[in-house]
Each structure stands twice: as structure tokens, then as C-alpha cells.
Amino acid sequence: MNFDLAHWQHRLDTLRAAHHVPGATLAVLTGDGIHELASGLLHRGTGVEATTDSVFQLGSVAKVYTATLVMQLADAGLLDLDAPVTEVLPGFGTADPEATKVITPRMLLSHTGGLTCDFTLDTGRGDDCLARYVDAAKDVALDCPPGSAPSYSSVGYNVLGRIVEVLTGGTWDQALKDRLLTPLGLTHTMTLPEEALSFRAAMGHLGEGGGYPDPAPAWDLMPRSAGPYGRVIASAADVVRLARMHLAGGSAADGTRVLGAGTVTAMQRRVVDVPDKWTVSADGWGLGWTLYDWDGIPGFGHDGASIGQYAYLRVIPGAGVAVALLTNGGGARGLYADLLRELLAELAGVRMPEAFAPPAEPPVVDMTPLLGTYRREGVLITVTEAHLRYEFVDGMKDFSPPLEVDLVPLSSTVFAGTGAGASFSEAWMPVVFATLADGTGCVYIGMRAAPKVA
């Protein structure tokens, strides 16, 4: 199938403007190569235009890069994915010493290790920043017991990044350059802001819906210690080139072997189903990859968000198609949904689900079994009849005012939360109730599991 560049440029321009996204780049891998498009502005304050070689912050798409590094080490026989993390990192710890003994790299890769997500700590710009972060995370409470349920974890990916450092003898940043960026020829991918200065770099934008947002107060508020879980900067085409290696069974475009074919397959194999199938359109997790099932058509990818920047990667192996959309604010999630719904339908026959929302006539649900208090590190969630209060506590108490959310049922366990409105999660916030392996109730918001405590 020939890729109609003019048509898709028109659609990108039109939909970007409709959703008030300041700037966006798009890269599409098809059988005839990589097609690159750009639209809008990198920075509404300076008026600098987006170009196909512009670089954006990828947010959590960085986890795919870290997972690929970890799987390389497993390929080389340097890491046993099913041995306790403490065998590689003797100083690794959590607030639960018994749980610490059973957490494995495989659990961390699939977000089933129980480690939490929202622990951000600036440990400086030194090469020891990741080691200091992992050490500081020892006292952070687990979301849930290891292996009991998936709970999206940035802390877990920083532990994986530290494993990479110990086994390679250098920093995570250097391992990424030596083991992935150089072999794959990713010349527009980096990890540090001073490296981005050599390129046209997108500025994040923040603001309420209904109009174009304003430039964020700073280009990047993430510390260097966030690298393995959220601090890769890249062009859309470079993101697609990484995906192409995974589509090609682990080989770079020039034939260089980066991953074993069996390892590539293992990364795309489902490890765990997810109760929250809507926040990032996930049906399950593999080893690093978010997994999708579009009416029987399998796919993999990842979403990412930083301060006012949003990234989306979707790969359809059966069609040999990969799409990367990078944006810098506004209604990015709406742009992603509208544009990729059209793109993937034409290129791969994929029928993406409609936006998450309650039905016109919601079912009548008895919420009595769900009422109570739920808690995970830094967050207290109180559920009353048809309402939820989401409150930041402990070290995150000054992060944001409490959120008051009305709940509209889709089923007895799935609810749409009003008043979310974030670009990353669409207008309705999924609130999903589930049960941990030990029988404890929990609630998922943003893919994070919060067990019931009262």
C-alpha cells in the first residue's frame, strides 16, 4: 500500500488544530519505508515551527528503551529474569523485607512487582543519581504484594535501570548510547537536556481545554534520576526505528543483531491482564510493552507524558506497521485517538475502540461493597456513594489540591470519573475496582493499584 503523504499531512494539520495541540510530529513505518510529517509550532512563545527532525520528550515511552536494555543483558546470560533482584543489587530494598526477597526483574518489567509509581526524587546530576534514587526508595511502601496484581511502576523501572548500570559498569545513559542508540543509528535520540540543545526541541505547553495552551514554566522539570522510567528525548522517526528493530526480530536495518529473535517474541508475550483497559488502551502487559487486542488483531506499544508533552507508539506486527505521534500539549489524547483511528484502519485494518465514556443510560449499581478508603504511597482515595475524593498525602501532599470526582457506572466494577479533563486521559477518568490475589479489594486510577484499607 502506498502511503499518501499529502493526505495524512492534511489530516495531521486539521486534527492538530481542532484539538488545539501547538505542535506535533508523526512517523509511520510501512512496507515502503518510514514516512515523516510535522505540523504546528514547537514553542508558541517563540513561533519556532515543528519539523520532522524535531525532538520531543517521550515520558514513559522511555520504559521500552530500558526494557530492551534489560532483555539484552538477559540474552547475554548476564541476568536471570526470574532470580531475585537482590542477587544483582544486594542493597535493593522495599518497606517490606519479605517482599523484597521475591521481587524479580521479570516482575518489574511487567509491572507486577508491587513497587509504586509516584516517587520522584531529584538526586542531582551526578553519575550516581540512579544509585542514590534506588537507595532512597527503600522506605517507600509497596502498592500491593509482589505478583498479586499489576500496578504501573516507575520505581520498578528505575531499579531495572540500576541493574543495567551494575551489569554494564557505566551509567544507564551510556549503556543506552552504546547498546541501543549507536547500533540502531538513532542520531536524534538522547537523555540529557544539554544534548537536546543541538536539535530543534519541543517546548511543553500547559493550560485548560478549549484553546491553545501556553508554554510551560520550564522546558523540563524531570530530574536526571527519572531517566530509565521517563527521560528519553527523540524524534518520531527514531522512535519508529526502535520499533522496526522489534518488528524485525531484533535486527537493526543494517543487519546488526541487537536482540535475539526469541527475546523479541518473549517481550511481546502477555504476562498479565490489566483491570484498567482504558487509561492507555491496554489489554495486558508483556515485558516492557503495553499489549493491545483490536478485535483479534494484536499490537504493542507504549504511551508517555512529561510536563506538557505526550507521546504515543503503536505497532501492528501482522501488518509490519509502526506509528509514533509526538505532541507538546493541548488535547493530545484527542488528536491521538482521531488520527490513529484513521491511520491504523487504513494501514492495518485495525478498529480502535471509541473514547472511554459511560453509556447514555448508565446501569443501576449497588456500590456498597466498594465504599471505603483506599491507599497507596502518596495517595489517599475515599469512595462514597457515586463520588470519589483523590487526595495527595505524605511526601506528595503539596503536589496538587484534592480531586473531587463524581462516578458514573459502566458496570458493577468500572466507573467513569467526571472532572478529569487531562490531555493524557481524555475527558472521563477510568476508575476500576478489582481484587488482589489475597482477596483484598483495590481501586485502579491511572493504572496504579490502591488496596482497600478501611
N, C-alpha and C positions, 0 to 999 in steps of 0.2 A: 504493500500500500504506500503510495506517495504521500508525504507529509505536506499539506497545503500551508506553507509558511504564512502567506498573506492572510488567509482566513483566520488562522489562530492568532496572528498578531492583532487582527481586528477584534477578535473575541477577548483577548487579554486586555487590550486598551479599553474596550467597552465595559467589561465587568469590573476592572480595576476602578474605573471612575464611578461606576454605580455603587460600589461598596466603600468608596472614599479611602482607598488604600493609596498612600502617597507614591510608592514605587514598588515594582515587582520585577523579578526575572524568572524565566521559565526555561528549563532544558528538558528535552524529550528524546529518549533513545528509542529508535525503531530499527527495523532491519536495514535501512539505508543510512544509518549514522545518527549523530547527535545534532539536534536542531535547537538553536538558542534564540530566545526572544527577550526583550526588555521593554518596560513601559513606565512612564511617570518619572518621579524625582527621587533621588537618594536622600535629599535633605530639603524640606520645604523652606527652611530659613535661608539657604544659600542658592537654591534653584539649580543645583547640580543634577543633571539628568542621569537616570539609570541606564546602564549599558550592559551588554551581555557578559562582559568581563568584570562587572562589579562584584564585590564580596559582601556577604551578609553574615550575621551571627546565626548559627544553626541551633542554639539551645540544646535540647535533649537529643537531637539527631547525633550529637557527639557520642552518645552511648553506643551507637552502631560501630563507630571507629574503635572505641575501647574494647567492645566485644570481639571485633575482628583481631585486634592485637592479642587478646587473651587466647583466642582459638588458635592463632599461630603458635603460641607457646605450647599449647596442648598438642598440636600437630608435631612439634619438635620433640615431644617427650619430656618437656621441662616442667609440665604442670599436669597434675591429676585433677580433673574437674570434680571428682567425687570424694577426694580426700578433704579433711577439714582445712579451712583457711589457715588455721594456726600452724599447720605443717610448713607453710611458706612464710607466714607472718607470725612468729611466736608471740609477738606483743599485741596481736589483734585481740580486741575485747568488746563486749557489749555490757549493758547494765544487767544482763542475765548470764552469769558464768556458765551455767549448764547449757544454755542455748548456744553460747559461743563455741562450745566443743563440737557441735554438729553442723554448723553452717559451712557450706561448701561453695566453691566457685560456681558450680552449676546452679545452685540456688540463687546466687547473686545475679547471674546472667539472666535468669528467668523471673526475677523479682519475687522469689518465694523464700528468701532468707529471713524475712521478718524485719529487716532493717528499714528505718524510716526514710522519708524523703526530704522534709523541710528542715534540714540542719545546715545552715550556711555560716561559714566561719572564715574570715579573712586572716590567713596565717602568713601573710606577707608575700613578697615577690621572689623570695629565695628558692633555690632548688630543693630545699627541704619542706616546702609548703605542704605537699601532699602527705608526707610522713607526719607532720605536725597535725594536720587535719584528722587523719585516721586515729592518731593517739587521742586527740580531744574528743572524738566521737565515742570513746569507750563508755562514757557515762550516759549516753543517750538511750532512752528506753526504746525497746522494740515495738513495732506496730502490732505484731502478733507472733506466736511461736513459729520457729523455722519449719517450713514445709506444710504449715496448716492452711495457707491461702496465699494468693498473690497480693502483694501490696507494693505499689510503684515506689522505687527506692533510688534516690540519688546517692545516698550514703553508701549503698552497696556498690555502686559503680566507682566511687572513689576508692573503696577498698580494692576493687579489681585493678584500678589504675596503679595503686601502690604495689600490687602483686607484679604488674608489668615492670615497675621500676626495680624491684628487688631481683627479679629474674633476668633483666637485661643489663643491670648495673648502671643505669643512667636515669634521666628524668622521663616521665611519661611523654612530655613534649618531644624529646629527642627520639624516643622509641617510635612515636608516630611518624616523625620525619623519615627515619632510617628504614622502617619496616613496612610503611604503607605509602606515604606521600611520594617518596622517591621512586620505588618500583612501579607505581601506577602513573607516574608523570603528572601528579596533581600540583601544578605550579601555582595555582590560585587557591591554595588551602594553607591555613596557618592557625596558630593558637594564641598568639600574643598581640596586643594592640599595636605595639611599635612595628610589628611585621605588617600589619594591615595598612600602615601609612604609605606603603609603596603602591597601593591599589586604590581604586575608587570604592570607598567603603560606605555602606548604607548607614544612615542615622535612624535610630528607633524613634517612633512617634507615639505620643500618648494623648488620650482625650476621650470624651464621651461620644456616643454614637450620633449619627445624624449629620455629620460633616467631617471635613478633613481634620485629623488630629495635628497637634503641634509637636515640634521636635522635643524629645526627652531632655531632661536637665543635664544628662551626661551621656557620652557615647556608649559606655559600657560600665555597669555597676557591679559586674561579677568579679570576684577575686580570682587570682591565678589557681587557687586550690579547687575551683569549680571545674577545672579542665576536663577530667575524664567523664563527668556527667553532663557538661553543658557549655564547653568553651572551645568550640571549633568554629572558625571563620572561613567561608569558602564561597566560590562562585557556584551557580546552579549546575553548570556543566561538569565541574569537578565532583559534585555530589553524585551526579549520574554516572560518572566514570567509576566511582567506587561501587555503585550498584551493578555496573556492567561486569566487573570482576566477579561478583557473586552470581550473576547470571551465567557467566562463562565457566562455571565450575572451579573458580579460584585462580584463573589465569588472567594476567594483565593483557592489554591489547597487543603487546609485542611478544606474547607467549610466556613471559616470565611467570613462574609459579609462585603465587602469593599465599594461597591456602590449598589444602588438599581437597579433592572433589568430595570425599566423604564428609569432611568437616563442613563444607558449604551446605551440604544436604542436611546435616545434623542441626545447623543453626536455624534452618527453616522448618524443622520438625516441631510440631506443637508439644510443649512441655506441660502447659497448664491452660485450662479455660479461664476466662475472666468474667466475673459477675457484671462488671460495668463495661458494656459493649458499645458505649456511645461517646464517652469523653474524647477518645481518639479513634473511634470507629473500630476498636479492637475486638476480635473474636477469641484470641488467645495470645500467648507469648511463646516464642521459641527461645533460642539462646542469643539474646540481643535484639532480635527482630520482633516487632509487632506483627501479628498474623491476621489476615483478613479472609473471609469467605463470602464472596459475592455470588450468591445463588449457585454455589458449586464451583465457581472459578476462584482458585486460591491466589493469594497475593501476600506480599510482605512489605514492610516499610517502617517509617517512624515519623512522629511529629516532634516539633521543638519550639520553645518560646524563650526569649530573653526579654530585656526591657524594651518593649515596643517593637520587637521583631519576631516573626513567626515563619517557621519552615515546615514543609511537607514533602515527604518522599514516598512514592508508591511504585511498587514493582510487580509486574504480572509475568511470572516466568513462562507460562504457557504461550504467551504472545511475544516474548522477548522484548517487552516494553518496560521502560522506567521513566518516571516523571518526577522532576524536582521543581517545586514552586517556592521561591523565597520572597518574603514581603517585609515591609518596615512600618506596619501599624495599620490603624483603621479596621474595617470589617474584614480582616484577613480570612477568618474562617468561612465567611460567606463567599468570598472570592474563590477560595479553595473548593468549596462544595459545588458551586455553579460551574466553574471552569473544568475541574477534573471529572465531574459527572459527564460533561460533553466529550472531553478528550478520551477518557477510558472507554466510553461506549463505542466511539468510532474506531479506536485503535485496538481494543482488546475484547470488545463485546461485553464489557463489564456494566452491570446495572448497580450503581451505588445506591445505598439506602437514602431515603429522604431525611431531612433535618430532624433531629430529636425534638419531639413536642408531644403533649398529651392529645388524646382524641377530642373531637368536638363535644362528645358526651362521655366524660370520664366515668369509669366504673365506681360503684359504691364499695369502699374498702373499710374493713374494721382495723384500725391502726393500733388497737390496744396492745397487741404483743410487741409492737415496735417502739412504744413510748419509753422514754428514759434518757439516760445520759451516756454518751459515748466519748471515748478519749483516745487520742494518740499524741505523740510527742508534739507539744506546742499548740495543740488544738483541742478545744472542748466543744462538743456538739450536743445540744439539748433538743430532743424531739418531743413536741407536744402535738395535740390533735391538729393535723393539717398545717403544721408550722415547724420550722427548724431554726435554731439560733446557732450560728457558727462563730465561735469566739477564739481569738488567739490568746494563749496564756504562756506562762513560764518565760522562756527566753524570747518568744515571739510576740509577747503581749503588746508591744508598740508597733507591730508590723502593719496593722490595719484595724479600723473600728470593727466591732462585731457585725456580722451579716445577718439580717432578718429575712428569712426565706419562707414563702408560702409553698405548700406542697400540693401538687395536683396528681392524682394517681393515674398510672398507665396499667398497673396490675397490683397485686397484693404486696409486692416487694419492690416495684420500680415506680419512682415518682419524678415528676418534673418540678424543679425548683424555680420559682419566679425571681426576678430581680437580679439575675446573674449578669447577662449582657456583655460578658467579656468576649473579646475578639477570638480568643482561643477556644472558647467552649460554647459558642452560639448563644442564642437568646435564652434558652432553657438549660438549666443545670441538672444533669442526671444525678439522682440520689437513689442509691441501690442498697437494699438491705439483704444480707446474706448470713451464713453461719460458718464459723471456723470449724476446723476438723475436730476440735474438742467439744463442739456443741455450743460454744459462746456465740451470741449474736454479734453482728457488726454492721456498720454502715460504710458504704463506699462513696466518697466525694472526691473527684479528681483522681480516681483510681487508687486512692490511699485507703486502706482498711483501718477503721477506728472501732475497736471492740467495745461492747456494752459493759459499763462499769456500775451502773445503778439503774 
